[in-house]
């Protein structure tokens, strides 16, 4: 794996995570994880939803059983809990756009940079909003439907590099979750973290983030200068 720590000089592409970066959706995710695990007899704290954000649904369920269950998750557990979570997500309040991010994406596209959304999510509600809210074509989305391993493995960000047709040293990632940061850094990409949830900022720098902003508004302020 190629390690890069320098800000890309020849920037060609920017990869954005979705939940907690483009949409204020993490409170919905945390709440629906806690509820769907509770129904299955697993006491999963909301904090863990933030720490494990970025994993695919099945991976999160396997992890939760490892941490808080008395046995391993079965295929049936995975199916039932994820179906339950998906139902709860459909009833959850509509997630707002993260402040400043429409401007950030508009400016990025105006510079002719390739934009790819890289998310572990398989939630159709939000994925289907990306086109209208952020002008992201379906072809420029890598979701939980496309990956085998998912974050924190570098796989999804390596797929994004391939889609963008550029080198790791020519790309930037914007992430809010420690496992997303790990995934992007393992793919060798300069990674900007926005701390939009309940985690301490050092969790994101310890995960390998090259820069940490306190939120998307702060990022949006600096963004034109960074491009
Ligand atoms: Mg996220």
Boltz pocket constraint, residues with backbone or C-beta under 6 A from the ligand:
constraints:
  - pocket:
      binder: B
      contacts: [[A, 17], [A, 18], [A, 19], [A, 20], [A, 21], [A, 53], [A, 54], [A, 175], [A, 176], [A, 177], [A, 180]]
      max_distance: 6.0
